[in-house]
Amino acid sequence: MRKRICLLGALFVLLYALWDGYHIDRSAYTAVSAGLPEAFRGFRVTELSDLHNRSFGKNYARLLEAVRETEPDLIAIDGDLFDERTEDIRTLDPLLQGLCAIAPVYYVTGNHEWITENLPETLDHFRSLGVTVLENEYVVLERDGQKIAVAGVHDPNGPRDMKSKKTLVAEIRAELGEDAYILMLAHRNGQMAEWTSLGVQTVLAGHGHGGLIRLPFVGGLIGVDRELFPVYDAGMFRAGATTMIVSRGLGNSVPVPRLFNGPDLPVITLEREN
């Protein structure tokens, strides 16, 4: 009897793991800030992180349908879209073209992009497909005469002489004013203190793969530095005027399998604090 219960339990875990690895979880968050212009209330951002060139059906059909159903105003890709195992970068074309047909797409690099070959040519190719690549720079969005900045920083694996976060934020405020609202795309999930000190209102990050194995009522098990029970594993975090949303990611890059940690597609609604 005990053996049968153990076998049934193991079968349940296996079936759940298979379903969990197939199902795309659309996590919903509301990022509230007193600095958000009234015209951008309800602005929806769908976040893709850590795909690692994982396929979701032919031509990424399942992932594209999931994104389309979120009805985004903007799509943010915050790094590790591909990695050193990717043999042909053009396999991503159907995904990027499909995303650009849904909403404007903004992309920043992750750590894995910087250990691939021909990254500048790859980024130029993404631009040719309609993707806005943010290389320590920003764009201004305007609604009803009100403006926000969508900014993005390279992963720290990028060039040693690249522009600092402080300089980028200063450039935005020089153009839009000291109270400028900034939506920041950044791959790394361990930089909350930096963004808080700079007063960046909303940050989107990934990198940690949700702690790889997620335990009920506990959260992620393994951090990016191999520490146990990492702090910024997944979800929404607030400190000062800063809200950071950390995606669990869509794919994987390490031998440790994701368990109880299916593909994550965060949907962030920007809201103004009264």
C-alpha positions, 0 to 999 in steps of 0.5 A, spaced: 500 500 500 505 504 501 509 503 495 502 504 491 501 511 494 509 513 493 508 511 486 502 515 485 505 521 488 511 520 484 506 520 478 502 526 480 509 530 481 511 528 474 504 529 470 504 536 474 511 538 472 509 536 465 503 541 465 507 546 469 512 546 464 507 547 458 502 552 461 504 559 460 503 563 467 500 570 466 502 573 472 498 580 474 502 586 477 500 593 478 506 598 479 503 604 483 507 611 483 505 618 485 510 620 479 506 617 473 502 622 469 495 621 469 495 620 461 498 613 462 494 610 468 492 603 466 498 603 461 499 595 460 506 592 459 507 585 458 514 582 460 518 577 456 525 574 460 530 569 459 527 565 453 533 562 452 531 561 445 526 556 447 520 554 442 513 555 444 510 551 438 511 552 431 513 559 430 512 561 437 505 560 436 503 559 443 507 564 446 505 569 441 497 568 443 499 568 450 502 575 449 496 577 444 491 575 449 494 580 455 493 586 450 499 590 451 501 597 450 508 595 450 512 589 450 518 589 454 524 583 453 529 584 458 535 579 456 537 572 455 532 572 449 538 567 446 544 564 448 551 561 446 547 555 444 543 558 439 546 556 432 541 560 428 539 567 431 534 568 425 530 562 428 527 568 433 524 572 427 517 569 427 517 571 434 520 578 434 516 579 428 509 577 431 511 581 437 512 587 433 505 586 430 502 586 437 505 592 440 511 596 440 517 592 442 523 594 447 529 590 448 535 590 453 541 584 453 542 579 458 548 576 461 548 570 456 548 575 450 554 577 451 558 571 450 555 570 443 558 571 437 557 577 433 552 581 438 552 588 434 550 584 428 545 581 431 542 587 435 542 590 428 538 585 425 533 585 431 532 593 429 531 591 422 525 587 424 522 593 428 525 592 435 527 598 439 534 596 442 535 600 448 543 600 449 544 604 455 539 609 452 531 611 452 525 613 448 520 618 450 513 616 450 507 621 449 500 621 451 495 627 451 502 632 452 504 628 458 511 624 457 514 618 460 521 615 459 522 608 457 529 606 458 534 600 458 541 598 460 546 593 458 547 587 462 553 588 466 557 583 462 557 589 457 562 594 455 567 596 461 566 603 458 559 603 457 554 609 460 553 608 468 545 608 470 546 614 474 548 618 467 542 615 464 537 617 469 541 624 469 540 625 462 532 623 462 531 628 468 535 633 464 530 632 458 524 631 462 525 634 469 527 632 475 520 628 476 520 624 470 517 617 470 522 612 468 520 605 466 527 601 466 528 595 463 534 591 466 536 584 466 539 583 473 534 582 479 539 584 484 540 591 483 534 594 487 538 598 492 541 602 486 535 603 482 532 605 489 537 610 490 536 613 483 529 614 484 527 610 478 519 608 479 518 602 475 524 597 474 523 590 470 528 584 471 529 577 470 535 573 470 534 569 476 529 564 473 525 564 479 529 560 483 529 554 479 525 550 484 520 553 487 517 550 494 510 552 496 509 558 501 517 559 501 519 561 493 525 560 489 530 555 492 537 557 488 539 564 487 544 566 481 550 566 486 548 559 488 545 562 495 539 558 498 532 562 498 534 568 494 530 575 496 529 577 489 527 571 486 520 573 483 514 577 483 513 585 485 518 588 490 517 595 493 523 600 496 522 608 497 519 610 490 521 604 486 517 598 484 521 592 481 517 586 478 522 580 477 520 575 472 521 568 473 522 567 465 520 563 460 526 558 459 532 555 462 540 555 461 542 550 466 542 543 468 538 544 474 531 543 471 525 548 473 520 545 478 513 548 480 516 553 476 512 554 469 514 559 464 512 566 466 509 572 462 508 578 467 503 583 465 504 590 469 499 595 469 501 602 471 497 606 476 497 613 479 498 613 486 492 618 489 
